[in-house]
């Protein structure tokens, strides 16, 4: 599905949206991801009560979301570090460009802990 179509689908739905998880470098998050997310929300008039930020180290407060969860509550730091190194080796970059297998396993755990049976994901 083309990205623009997927983003329109996310916006048109009423389901909660897990945002992230952001696991990479803080510079990319603050310079690119957060401004992009803000612009996307404004363009499609997405209420912040639909958003659940999945971040780490207290960075969830940077997101204009009604709720955030701490990645370290779900994954030990050492496991997260190993996953980052593995992803960087496979992709040749530390930039987050695809939803990894690690994240595909993680997001349902987050959703279950929040009592979400249906949810959407926006990830970059």
N, C-alpha and C positions, 0 to 999 in steps of 0.2 A: 504494500500500500504506500503510495507517495506520502512524503512527510506532511505536506500541507493538508492533505485529506485526513490523515490521522489526527493532526492537531485540531482540525475543525470538528471531527468526531468527538474528541475528548471534551472540547468546549461545549458542544451541543448536549452532551449527556448530563444527567443529574447525579451520577455516581461520584463517590469520593475519588480523589486523584492522589496517588502516592507520587511524590516528587523526589526523584533521585533513585537510588542513593548516590550521593556525591561522595566519592572516596578518594579522589585525586587531589592535586595540589590546590591550595587555597587561592593562589593567584588566578588560575583559570576560572575558579568558582566565582570570585568576586569581580573579575574584569569582564567575563563573558556570560557565564551561566545565569547569574542572578539578574543582570540587566535584560538578557533575552527572556527569561521567565517573567519578569515584570511587564515587558512589552507584550508578550503573548497574553498574559492575563488581562491587560488593559484593552488590547485589540478585540478580544472575544468576550469581555465583560464577565470574567469568571470570578465568582465570589470567593473570598479567601477561606470561607468556612468549608469549601470543598477540598482544600489542599492540606496534605499531610507531608511535611518536609522530612525526609530521611537523610540526616546528616551526621556529623561526628564532632566531638570535642566542643559541644555547646554552640556550634555554628547554626543550629536550627533557628536561633533568634534573628539571623540575618534575613530569613525568608519571611515574606509578608503572608504567612499562612496561619490558619486558626490553630493548628496543632503541629508539633514536630516530635519526632522520636530520635533517640540517640542510637546510632549504629553500634556503638560499643556495648549497648545493652543486649545485642543479639549475636555479636561476633567478638571473640577475644582479639585484642590488638594484634597479637602474633599471627593469627589466622588471616586477618585483614591484610597485614603486611605481605604475607606469602601470596595471597590472591592478587594484590597489586603488582608484585614482581612477576608473577606468572602472566598476567594480562599484558604487562609492558613488554615482556619477551615475545609473546605471541603476536602482538599488534605493532611492535616496533616503536611504541610511543606511550607516554604516561597519560596522554589525553584520553578522556572517556568519550568514545564515539559510538559504541554499541552496547547494548545490554548484554553483559557477559553471563556465562553459565552460573557463575558464583552469585550474581545478582538475581538471576532467575530463580534460584533456590531460596535466596534471602527474602525477597519481597512477599511471597506467600506466608512466611513466618511472621513478618511484621503485620501483615493484614490480619492474620489469625489472632495475634495477640491484641489487636484493636477491635476484634469482633466483626471484622468486615468479611462478608461473604462474596460481595461483588465490589470491584474497584477497578480503576484504570491506572495507568502508569505513564508519567511523562519523564523521560530520561534523555540525557544527552551525553 
